[in-house]
Amino acid sequence: MSFLAVGAGGAIGAVLRHGANLLALRWSAHPALATLVVNVVGSLLLGLLLWFAAARHLVPGHEPPRRAMIDGALRDFLKVGLLGGLTTFSTLTAEANGMLHEGRYAWAAAYAVGSLALGLLAAGAGFALGRVLAP
């Protein structure tokens, strides 16, 4: 069941990423913009998912211990499938590498470092949002 859940989620995530690429190309000549957006949004959603997938005994200040709100096939569908298919580290590195080959060194560095920093901030924001939304 988990393999089917991951596959279904991955298919949906990949289609969403492709749609984001097409939208970005309508508004900008920079496909890296779509990659940045899907990676940051995906990181935010992953942080939120991690909050709800964490067993409550692992989260300080939440007693008594309870089961995770999202687990099993649903967690795999969302985390590995949907968000794994939506986000893309390999495209980020390919785009940064392309910028390097074009001699746009500052852009490549800003894109790579900025993507990582924004992703980490978004994941933290998603986890914090989970705390606010949790019952």
C-alpha positions, 0 to 999 in steps of 0.5 A, a space after each residue: 500500500 505504501 508504494 502505491 501511495 508514494 507513486 500516486 503522490 509523486 505523480 501528483 507532485 510532478 504534475 504540480 511542479 510542471 504546472 508551476 514551471 509553465 506558469 513561471 515561464 508565462 510571467 518570467 524568462 527565468 525558469 529558476 523562479 518556479 524551482 525556487 517557489 516550489 522548493 520553498 512552498 514544499 519546505 513549508 508544507 513539509 515542516 507543517 507535515 512533520 509537526 502533524 506526523 511527529 508523535 506527540 511524546 517527541 514534541 516538548 510541551 505536549 503531554 500526555 503522549 499520543 499517536 501522530 495525527 498523520 501516519 502510515 500510507 497518508 504520511 508516505 503519500 504526502 511526504 515522500 510522494 507529493 512533496 518529493 515529486 513537487 520539490 526538486 534539488 536536482 533541478 536547483 543544482 542544474 540551474 545553478 550550474 547553468 548560471 556558472 557556465 554562463 559566467 553569472 557567478 554571483 547569481 549562481 551563488 545567491 540562488 543556491 545559498 538563497 534557496 537553501 536558506 529560504 527552504 530552511 526558514 520555510 520548513 521552520 515556519 511550517 513546523 511553527 504553524 503546526 504548533 499553532 494549528 494543532 489541537 
